[in-house]
């Protein structure tokens, strides 16, 4: 993970003030991320090692402030050429 963001929903999840997601998430902040693909699984079709990507995790799997993150390729998109990971 090269970049991540904290949004109001992250704060609400952390303090237990978001009933809609009660029980669906761990108390690990971070849904949005950008980074570089360092490994792919055998069924991955769109991404290659070295691709720059950005995305949002599903509500059950948060924690994008971590150093590494494992996500399904459906949760990410390639960063357009010329755009940085923080744009």
SULGINOR-V479799 format. One record per run of one state. SS is the DSSP state (a for helix, b for strand, c for the rest). FROM is the first residue (numbers start at 0). TO is the last residue. If there is no record, write none. Layout:
ss-><SS;SS>
from-><FROM;FROM>
to-><TO;TO>
//
This chain:
ss-><c;b;c;a;c;a;c;b;c;b;c;a;b;c>
from-><0;2;5;7;14;18;21;31;36;51;56;72;75;78>
to-><1;4;6;13;17;20;30;35;50;55;71;74;77;86>
//
